[in-house]
């Protein structure tokens, strides 16, 4: 029997294209603590016979903003008022997405 996946067709392609856009912007993508390329990404969408699944953790890095050194599209900001006040000096940038297998027991 073939592998079964959580996403198929257009939905899977949208997900994989999103990972590619992150990687193109310098975000490191890891699966089970190892650097993973596009040829590995389908693995995180496979339905596992033991009920486990891959969960993504987004690793941010806080950086000091000096002038216009960062483009708006590279900056991820939260909506809280306290963060907005601080965001004038610092911001958080996505550096890694880590997919690790987890078990629901």
KETI-303240 format. One line per 5 residues: number of its first residue (from 1); their letters; for each residue y, x, z of N, C-alpha, C. Coordinates in steps of 0.001 Angstrom, whole numbers. Example, Ala and Ser with C-alpha at 12.3 -4.5 7.8 and 13.67 -1.06 7.14 Angstrom:
1 = as = -5690/13190/7800/-4500/12300/7800/-3300/13200/7800  -2250/12850/7080/-1060/13670/7140/30/12900/7870
END
This chain:
1 = xxxxx = -1171/831/0/0/0/0/1247/885/0  2280/513/-748/3512/1288/-842/4343/1190/420  5346/2037/469/6256/2027/1621/7119/775/1589  7460/282/2788/8361/-861/2926/9674/-363/3511  10754/-1001/3085/12080/-545/3485/12882/-1667/4136
6 = xxxxx = 13889/-1276/4901/14787/-2240/5535/15781/-2826/4535  16131/-2060/3513/17070/-2502/2487/16458/-2288/1109  16778/-3185/195/16283/-3076/-1179/17428/-3277/-2156  17217/-2830/-3373/18131/-3105/-4478/19551/-2652/-4216  20480/-3563/-4468/21909/-3253/-4362/22294/-2849/-2942
11 = xxxxx = 21714/-3510/-1936/22047/-3183/-544/21687/-1739/-210  20510/-1297/-640/20099/82/-374/21024/1051/-1099  21383/724/-2347/22245/1615/-3120/23633/1732/-2495  24163/634/-1983/25467/665/-1302/25392/1600/-90  24320/1505/688/24139/2358/1865/24061/3831/1449
16 = xxxxx = 23239/4132/464/23057/5516/20/24341/6073/-598  25066/5249/-1347/26345/5678/-1917/27345/6002/-805  27313/5227/270/28189/5490/1410/27880/6827/2057  26600/7125/2237/26227/8432/2781/26701/9549/1862  26591/9343/557/27032/10358/-400/28539/10600/-299
21 = xxxxx = 29312/9515/-127/30764/9670/26/31103/10464/1290  30390/10183/2384/30610/10958/3602/30296/12427/3362  29155/12703/2745/28757/14086/2494/29774/14783/1575  30270/14077/573/31269/14654/-339/32551/15044/385  32841/14389/1510/34037/14705/2306/33755/15733/3394
26 = xxxxx = 32566/16321/3367/32262/17384/4311/31546/16963/5571  31122/15692/5662/30392/15223/6833/28935/15671/6708  28428/16337/7724/27050/16805/7746/26133/15640/8122  25061/15454/7371/24103/14382/7652/22788/15023/8088  22343/14654/9297/21123/15208/9873/20106/14097/10085
31 = xxxxx = 18842/14399/9802/17733/13501/10106/16744/14297/10948  16450/13798/12125/15562/14489/13073/16012/15932/13307  17330/16098/13502/17955/17383/13845/17930/18409/12715  17627/17979/11483/17611/18888/10336/18573/18378/9274  19278/19314/8639/20199/18947/7571/19425/18211/6480
36 = xxxxx = 19976/17068/6050/19284/16229/5069/20175/15985/3857  19567/16048/2696/20264/15762/1459/19853/14406/926  20435/14002/-205/20158/12688/-784/18662/12395/-1001  17890/13414/-1247/16451/13207/-1467/15721/12784/-191  16339/12977/969/15732/12636/2261/16194/11295/2826
41 = xxxxx = 17289/10759/2331/17941/9621/2970/17129/8337/2956  16269/8112/1976/15438/6901/1958/14534/6818/3184  14192/7975/3744/13295/8007/4904/13852/7215/6088  15182/7213/6269/15758/6503/7415/15709/4994/7232  15411/4531/6028/15318/3097/5756/13881/2582/5729
46 = xxxxx = 12905/3465/5895/11500/3058/5869/11131/2261/7121  10348/1219/6949/9804/466/8079/8617/1251/8616  8670/1605/9891/7637/2430/10514/6537/1541/11103  5276/1907/10908/4179/1085/11430/4149/981/12955  4734/1965/13654/4710/1931/15113/5922/1197/15706
51 = xxxxx = 6757/605/14859/7907/-154/15340/9154/679/15587  9061/1983/15396/10238/2832/15582/11178/2666/14387  12397/3151/14560/13373/3092/13474/14380/4218/13667  15173/4476/12642/16198/5514/12728/17532/4889/13116  18191/5524/14091/19491/5064/14543/20497/6178/14285
56 = xxxxx = 21666/5810/13793/22699/6787/13498/23667/6969/14652  23993/8216/14932/25032/8567/15894/26144/9261/15119  27369/8836/15363/28521/9378/14651/29221/10375/15565  29294/11628/15139/29843/12705/15947/31259/13002/15461  32211/12764/16363/33627/12928/16040/34150/14222/16669
61 = xxxxx = 35172/14768/16035/35846/15937/16582/37332/15604/16701  37888/15859/17874/39314/15609/18067/40082/16834/17600  41071/16618/16771/41871/17718/16244/43349/17434/16489  44119/18498/16617/45560/18380/16774/46170/18258/15390  47063/17286/15229/47710/17052/13946/49053/17764/13958
66 = xxxxx = 49232/18622/12984/50511/19330/12834/51089/18941/11484  52173/18187/11490/52785/17768/10233/51882/16819/9479  51838/16940/8176/51018/16075/7325/49764/16795/6855  49152/17565/7715/47991/18350/7332/46774/17545/6950  46685/16291/7390/45531/15462/7092/45956/14245/6299
71 = xxxxx = 45153/13887/5316/45414/12661/4578/44943/11478/5405  45600/10326/5229/45245/9132/5997/43772/8778/5829  43208/8952/4621/41816/8576/4384/40835/9442/5159  41276/10599/5643/40393/11493/6383/40412/11219/7879  41304/10348/8331/41504/10112/9756/40921/8761/10156
76 = xxxxx = 40115/8752/11204/39589/7511/11763/40291/7264/13082  40907/6094/13215/41647/5792/14439/41166/4488/15048  41231/4417/16359/40883/3202/17075/42116/2311/17179  41939/1072/17624/43036/118/17662/43763/35/19001  43304/722/20007/43932/574/21322/45349/1156/21317
81 = xxxxx = 46229/554/22135/47622/1006/22206/47717/2429/22755  46886/2745/23749/46904/4092/24324/46527/5133/23276  45549/4799/22444/45135/5756/21417/46213/5916/20356  46883/4807/20003/47948/4884/19001/49063/5827/19451  49391/5779/20737/50431/6659/21255/49984/8118/21174
86 = xxxxx = 48737/8371/21496/48203/9727/21456/47974/10186/20024  47723/9273/19107/47368/9613/17730/48489/10329/17000  49688/10272/17539/50779/11004/16909/50559/12508/17014  49775/12943/17986/49523/14371/18182/48096/14770/17847  47148/13873/18077/45748/14199/17829/45079/13062/17069
91 = xxxxx = 43959/13364/16477/43147/12332/15842/41693/12784/15887  40810/11878/15606/39386/12195/15572/38911/12143/14133  38114/13127/13773/37576/13220/12429/36054/13203/12520  35426/12434/11651/33968/12384/11607/33437/13706/11073  32573/14361/11849/31997/15658/11456/30518/15569/11099
96 = xxxxx = 29759/14714/11813/28311/14631/11586/27843/13193/11759  26790/12854/11022/26040/11630/11286/24616/12084/11553  24127/11782/12741/22777/12193/13143/21881/10970/13187  20816/10996/12408/19826/9925/12432/18593/10448/13166  18281/9809/14280/17093/10173/15059/16210/8942/15199
101 = xxxxx = 14917/9180/15206/13943/8102/15353/13910/7645/16801  14021/6333/17002/13996/5772/18343/12879/4722/18420  12442/4477/19641/11351/3537/19873/11836/2432/20798  11529/1209/20464/11882/60/21289/10625/-380/22030  10518/8/23284/9312/-311/24059/9645/-1110/25282
END
